[in-house]
Amino acid sequence: MKIILTFTLLMIPGVVSSMRVTGYSGGGVMITCGYDEGYTANKKYFCKGQWSTCTDQIKTKEKNKWVQKGRFSLYDDTTSRVFTVTIRDLSEHDSGTYYCGTERVGSDPNTEVDLEVITDQQIRSVRGYSGGNIIINFKYEKKHKNHEKYVCKSAADQCFTVINTNRAAEWKHDRRFSVHDDRSAGLLRLFIRELNENDSGEYNITVKVSKEYSFFSEFNLSISDDDCCVKSISLSAAAGGSVNISCKYPQSHRSDVKFLCWRSGDDLCAEESSVTKKSKWIRKGKIQLYDDRKEQLLTGSISHVTEQHSEYWCGVQSDRGHKSFITRVLIRVTGVSRTSTSLPSLNTSSGSSLIILLVLLVLIISGLSLLFLCKKHQSRGGDSPSQTGPREHEVVSHTGCDYEEIKDTHKQLPTNPSDSSNCIYAAVQEDTGDSQCFITPAEDLNYAVVNFHKESDCPDSVSIRNNQDYSEYAALNHLTA
């Protein structure tokens, strides 16, 4: 009879005679059984044990609605001619042989189900905070890496899908929900941002193995608005500088891991530092952290601040790796820090002081060099020997210029020694070889005194005092009309 029954089931489209199902302790499974269109009005049931002694776990004549009995639920979809059985909160004792059955007169059509429950620690509960974010991790076996995964929220005996992976390896976003399937690690990550109290409730993370069955992990998400914690803080810092952070966390997380992470687009924690021990500073990259468990305070600093690294989050991490982002830290970059390039080990104020000191030092050295050059030129001019007789076109060097002639362009030089006091020298002509420079006219000259040292026809030497400077001119040419 059993052989004939199996052959009959194989002839019905969409109906299988048996299936093997794997579930995980603490999680659940969904098993789908098909039936012939002539049995839509019949009762459906799910029983455990050998067929001759099978004990009903759930049985109903209700159509197109969920019926629940303990950990078992059944939904009869008469349009698709399938009924789905859900078993929750699995344990090893649930392993064994089951049957999907359709009640009728005579032998009932059925499908054999062999269920194996593997011991595993599933997600039970996750806590989040209003205004914050949360990351939920779901581990699965590598053999399920190519299977579709989705997340649904239970409401009114149904589970409404909030997001699925579509078998995609990259992040997928849908409103405030994001999901990423890391197939190489066998890890599904669910990210929910901007949490509010309406997000509280029961969720399922489901792996669809085949058309006939799926397994899922069910967890409760509770969202609270803790008065202890600030939802967002704003800080300012110069680009390349550093900034100090301070975040409160609820007392219930005193023994949990604390973290600070940089949030950037799809990278939920592109750079992260965490502290696991109390009263001990830790450093990772440009982040330093300290967990003061007595005050429930996470403190630290961020160095080398840039405009690209402007959003950080303080949070706590459970032993299952779930992360609750509690406080958002926004950093406003105000300008370029001088310490970021030339003086990375100094702070902004000390860097500015050092630069000013260097500028003053350069100015002092430049001034001393100029003074030394002036003294050298004056010494060179004072050591030049005086000429004892008038010689035409004699060149004497003074302060970088060679003066060949001094000519009176306004009047003739006196030939009478008695008129020497009235001599006016209005032009000085410098012979530099390739070029000449002139000082004209007489009214523009700054020379206050002209002294003659000899009483003869216009002196052989003239002393000219210009403010504090003193110059000797050894040769003088007399011009006649």
C-alpha positions in Angstrom: 0.0 0.0 0.0 2.8 2.4 0.9 4.5 1.8 -2.5 1.3 2.5 -4.4 0.8 5.7 -2.3 4.3 6.9 -3.1 3.7 6.4 -6.8 0.4 8.3 -6.6 2.1 11.3 -4.9 4.9 11.4 -7.6 2.2 11.7 -10.3 0.7 14.9 -8.7 2.4 18.1 -10.0 4.4 20.0 -7.4 4.1 17.2 -4.8 7.2 15.4 -3.5 7.1 12.1 -1.6 9.8 13.0 1.0 12.3 15.7 1.9 15.2 16.2 4.2 15.2 19.3 6.4 17.9 20.8 8.5 17.1 23.3 11.4 19.2 24.9 14.2 18.5 24.9 17.9 16.8 28.1 19.0 15.7 28.8 15.4 12.9 27.4 13.2 11.9 25.8 9.9 9.2 26.3 7.4 8.1 23.3 5.4 5.8 23.5 2.3 3.7 20.6 1.2 1.7 20.4 -2.0 -1.6 18.6 -2.6 -4.0 17.8 -5.5 -6.6 20.4 -6.5 -9.3 18.0 -5.5 -8.4 18.3 -1.8 -8.6 22.1 -1.3 -11.5 21.7 1.1 -10.0 18.9 3.1 -8.3 19.2 6.5 -4.5 19.5 6.6 -2.3 18.2 9.4 1.4 17.7 10.4 2.2 14.7 12.6 5.3 13.1 14.1 6.4 9.5 14.1 6.0 6.5 11.9 3.1 6.6 9.5 1.1 4.0 11.3 1.5 5.7 14.7 1.9 9.3 13.6 0.8 11.8 16.3 -0.7 15.1 15.1 1.3 18.2 16.1 -1.3 20.5 14.4 -4.4 20.0 12.4 -6.9 22.5 10.9 -9.7 22.9 8.3 -9.1 26.7 8.2 -8.2 28.1 4.8 -6.0 31.0 3.8 -5.2 32.0 7.4 -2.6 31.1 10.0 -3.5 28.7 12.7 -1.2 28.2 15.7 -0.8 25.4 18.2 2.1 25.8 20.6 5.3 26.0 18.6 3.6 24.9 15.4 1.7 27.0 12.9 -0.1 26.0 9.7 -1.3 28.0 6.7 -3.4 26.4 3.9 -3.1 28.4 0.6 -5.9 27.0 -1.5 -5.0 29.2 -4.5 -1.5 27.6 -4.8 -2.7 24.2 -3.4 0.1 24.1 -0.8 0.1 24.3 3.0 3.0 25.6 5.0 4.0 24.3 8.5 6.3 26.4 10.8 8.1 25.0 13.8 9.7 27.5 16.2 12.2 27.3 19.0 13.7 24.1 17.8 15.7 21.7 20.0 17.5 18.4 19.5 14.4 16.6 20.7 12.5 17.8 17.6 14.7 15.7 15.3 12.9 12.8 13.7 10.3 11.8 11.0 7.2 13.9 10.3 4.4 13.7 7.7 2.4 16.4 5.9 -1.1 14.9 5.4 -4.4 15.6 3.8 -7.4 14.0 5.5 -9.8 12.1 3.3 -11.8 8.9 3.2 -9.4 6.0 3.0 -5.6 6.4 3.0 -4.5 10.0 3.3 -2.0 11.5 0.8 1.1 12.5 2.6 4.7 13.7 2.3 7.5 12.3 4.6 9.7 14.9 6.2 13.0 13.9 7.9 14.1 16.8 10.3 17.5 17.1 11.8 18.1 19.8 14.4 21.7 20.9 14.8 22.8 22.4 18.1 23.7 26.1 17.6 23.4 29.3 19.6 20.8 31.4 17.7 20.0 35.1 18.1 17.6 35.6 21.0 17.2 39.3 21.7 18.9 42.5 20.5 18.7 45.9 22.1 18.8 49.2 20.3 18.4 52.9 21.2 16.1 55.5 19.8 17.9 57.7 17.2 20.8 55.3 16.9 21.7 52.4 14.6 22.2 48.7 15.0 24.1 45.9 13.3 22.8 42.3 13.7 25.0 39.4 12.7 23.7 36.0 11.5 26.1 33.1 11.0 25.2 30.2 8.6 26.9 27.2 7.2 29.0 27.6 4.0 26.7 25.2 2.2 24.0 27.8 2.3 26.2 30.6 0.8 24.4 30.7 -2.5 20.9 30.5 -1.1 18.6 33.5 -0.9 18.3 35.2 2.4 15.6 37.7 3.6 14.5 39.5 6.7 10.9 39.8 7.8 9.0 41.3 10.7 6.2 39.4 12.4 2.8 41.1 12.7 -0.7 39.7 12.9 0.3 36.1 12.3 2.3 37.1 9.3 5.9 37.9 8.6 6.3 40.9 6.3 9.6 41.0 4.4 11.6 44.2 5.1 14.6 43.4 2.9 16.2 40.5 1.0 19.6 39.8 -0.5 18.6 38.7 -4.0 21.7 36.5 -3.8 23.8 39.7 -4.2 27.2 39.9 -2.7 27.2 43.7 -2.2 25.2 45.8 0.2 21.5 46.2 -0.6 19.5 49.2 0.8 15.8 49.6 1.3 14.8 52.7 3.2 16.3 52.4 6.6 17.3 48.8 6.2 20.5 47.5 4.7 21.7 43.9 4.3 25.0 42.3 3.2 25.8 38.7 2.6 29.5 37.9 3.2 29.5 34.5 1.6 33.2 33.8 2.2 32.7 34.2 6.0 29.2 32.7 6.1 27.9 35.9 7.7 24.8 37.9 7.0 24.8 41.4 8.4 21.6 43.4 8.9 21.9 47.2 9.5 19.0 49.3 10.7 19.5 53.1 11.0 17.6 55.9 12.8 15.9 53.5 15.1 12.5 54.4 16.7 10.2 52.6 19.1 8.0 51.3 16.2 11.0 49.1 15.2 10.5 47.0 18.3 9.2 43.5 17.7 9.9 39.9 16.4 12.1 39.5 13.4 13.1 36.5 11.3 16.3 36.1 9.2 15.4 33.3 6.8 17.5 31.2 4.4 15.5 29.8 1.6 17.1 26.4 0.8 14.5 25.2 -1.7 10.9 25.6 -2.7 10.0 23.0 -0.1 11.7 24.3 3.0 13.5 27.2 4.7 15.1 27.7 8.1 15.2 30.9 10.1 16.6 32.6 13.2 14.0 34.5 15.2 14.9 37.3 17.5 13.3 40.1 19.5 14.4 43.7 18.9 13.7 46.1 21.7 14.2 49.8 21.2 14.5 52.1 24.3 15.0 55.8 24.8 17.6 55.9 27.6 17.9 59.3 29.3 21.5 58.6 30.1 22.8 59.0 26.6 23.0 62.0 24.2 21.9 61.0 20.7 24.3 63.4 18.9 27.2 65.7 19.7 29.0 68.2 17.5 32.7 69.1 17.8 35.2 71.3 15.9 38.8 70.7 15.0 41.4 71.9 12.5 42.2 69.6 9.6 45.1 67.5 10.7 44.6 68.3 14.3 42.9 66.3 17.1 39.7 66.3 19.0 38.5 64.7 22.3 35.3 62.7 22.6 33.2 61.7 25.5 30.1 59.4 25.3 27.8 58.1 28.0 26.3 54.5 27.8 23.6 52.7 29.8 24.6 51.0 33.0 23.3 47.6 31.6 26.3 47.7 29.2 29.0 48.2 31.7 30.7 44.9 31.1 30.1 44.9 27.3 32.7 45.9 24.7 32.7 49.6 23.8 33.7 50.9 20.4 34.2 54.0 18.4 34.0 53.7 14.6 34.1 55.9 11.5 30.9 55.7 9.5 31.2 56.2 5.7 28.5 55.3 3.2 28.2 51.5 2.9 31.1 51.0 5.3 29.3 50.8 8.6 32.6 50.8 10.5 35.3 51.6 8.0 37.7 52.2 10.9 37.0 50.9 14.4 38.6 50.8 17.8 37.2 48.9 20.7 38.1 48.6 24.4 37.4 45.4 26.3 39.0 46.1 29.6 38.2 48.8 32.2 40.7 51.4 33.4 43.1 50.8 30.5 43.9 53.0 27.5 43.9 51.4 24.1 45.2 52.9 20.8 44.5 51.8 17.3 45.5 54.0 14.4 44.5 57.5 15.1 41.9 56.6 17.8 42.6 56.3 21.6 39.9 55.0 24.0 39.3 54.6 27.7 36.4 52.9 29.4 35.4 54.4 32.7 32.9 51.8 33.9 32.3 53.5 37.2 30.9 56.5 35.4 29.6 54.6 32.4 31.7 56.9 30.2 33.7 56.2 27.0 36.4 58.8 26.5 39.1 59.2 24.0 40.6 61.2 21.2 40.8 61.3 17.4 44.0 62.6 15.7 44.7 63.7 12.2 41.2 64.8 11.6 40.1 65.3 7.9 36.9 66.4 6.2 36.4 62.8 4.9 36.4 61.5 8.5 33.7 63.7 9.9 31.1 61.2 11.3 31.9 58.8 14.1 29.7 56.6 16.4 30.1 55.6 20.0 28.5 52.2 20.8 28.4 48.9 22.6 28.9 45.4 21.3 27.3 42.2 22.7 28.9 38.8 23.1 27.3 37.7 19.8 28.9 40.6 18.0 25.7 42.7 17.6 26.6 46.4 17.6 24.3 49.2 19.0 25.3 52.6 17.8 24.3 55.0 20.6 25.8 58.4 20.1 26.6 60.1 16.8 29.8 62.3 16.8 29.9 64.9 14.1 33.3 66.7 13.6 33.3 70.1 11.8 36.7 70.8 10.2 37.5 74.5 10.6 40.8 74.8 8.6 44.3 73.5 7.9 46.4 72.8 10.9 50.1 73.8 10.5 51.0 70.8 12.6 49.6 68.4 10.0 52.4 68.8 7.5 55.6 70.3 9.0 55.2 69.7 12.7 53.0 66.6 13.2 54.2 66.0 16.8 53.3 69.5 18.1 49.9 71.0 18.8 48.6 74.1 16.9 49.6 76.8 19.4 53.2 75.5 19.9 53.6 75.2 16.1 52.6 78.8 15.5 55.0 80.0 18.2 57.9 78.1 16.7 57.2 79.6 13.2 57.2 83.1 14.6 60.5 82.5 16.4 62.1 81.2 13.2 60.9 84.3 11.3 62.4 86.6 13.9 65.7 84.6 13.8 65.9 85.0 10.0 65.3 88.8 10.3 68.0 89.1 13.0 70.5 87.2 10.9 69.7 89.3 7.8 70.1 92.5 9.8 73.5 91.4 11.2 74.7 90.4 7.7 73.7 93.8 6.3 75.5 95.6 9.1 78.6 93.6 8.5 78.6 94.5 4.8 78.1 98.2 5.5 81.0 98.2 7.9 83.1 96.4 5.4 82.4 98.9 2.7 83.0 101.9 5.0 86.3 100.3 6.0 87.3 99.9 2.4 86.6 103.6 1.6 88.4 104.9 4.6 91.6 103.0 3.8 91.9 104.5 0.3 95.0 106.7 0.1 94.5 110.5 -0.6 96.0 111.9 -3.8 98.6 114.7 -3.3 98.1 116.3 -6.7 95.4 116.8 -9.1 95.4 114.1 -11.8 92.9 114.0 -14.5 90.5 111.0 -14.7 91.7 109.5 -11.4 89.3 106.8 -10.2 88.8 106.2 -6.5 86.4 103.4 -5.2 83.8 104.4 -2.5 80.9 102.3 -1.3 80.6 100.2 -4.5 80.9 103.2 -6.9 83.9 104.6 -8.8 83.6 108.4 -9.2 85.6 109.7 -12.1 84.5 113.3 -12.3 82.6 115.9 -10.3 81.3 118.6 -12.6 79.5 121.8 -11.8 76.8 122.0 -14.5 75.4 125.3 -13.1 78.5 127.5 -12.9 82.3 127.2 -13.3 84.6 126.1 -10.6 86.4 129.1 -9.2 90.0 129.7 -10.2 90.5 132.0 -7.3 91.2 130.3 -4.0 89.3 133.0 -2.2 86.2 131.9 -4.1 86.5 128.3 -3.1 84.0 128.6 -0.4 81.4 129.4 -3.0 82.0 126.3 -5.1 78.8 124.3 -5.8 79.0 120.8 -7.1 75.7 120.0 -8.7 76.4 116.7 -10.5 78.3 113.6 -9.6 79.0 111.3 -12.4 79.8 107.7 -11.7 81.9 105.7 -14.2 81.0 102.0 -13.9 82.4 100.9 -17.2 79.3 99.7 -18.9 77.0 102.3 -17.5 77.0 105.6 -15.7 74.9 106.9 -12.9 74.2 110.6 -12.2 73.1 112.5 -9.2 71.3 115.8 -10.3 70.5 118.6 -9.9 72.1 120.6 -7.1 68.8 121.2 -5.2 68.2 117.4 -5.0 71.6 116.7 -3.3 71.6 115.8 0.4 75.2 117.0 1.0 75.2 119.6 3.6 78.9 120.6 3.8 81.7 120.8 1.2 85.1 121.6 2.7 88.3 122.4 0.9 91.5 121.2 2.5 93.9 123.4 0.6 94.0 127.0 -0.3 94.7 126.6 -4.0 92.7 126.7 -7.2 89.9 124.5 -6.2 91.1 121.7 -3.9 92.6 118.3 -4.9 90.3 116.6 -2.4 86.8 117.4 -1.3 85.1 116.1 1.8 81.3 115.6 1.6 79.2 114.8 4.7 75.8 113.2 3.9 74.0 113.0 7.3 76.3 110.5 9.1 78.1 109.2 6.1 81.6 110.6 5.2 83.2 110.3 1.8 86.5 111.3 0.3 86.9 112.3 -3.3 90.5 112.5 -4.3 90.3 114.0 -7.8 88.6 117.2 -9.0 88.5 118.6 -12.5 88.2 122.3 -13.0 86.0 123.4 -15.8 86.3 126.7 -17.5 83.8 128.5 -19.6 
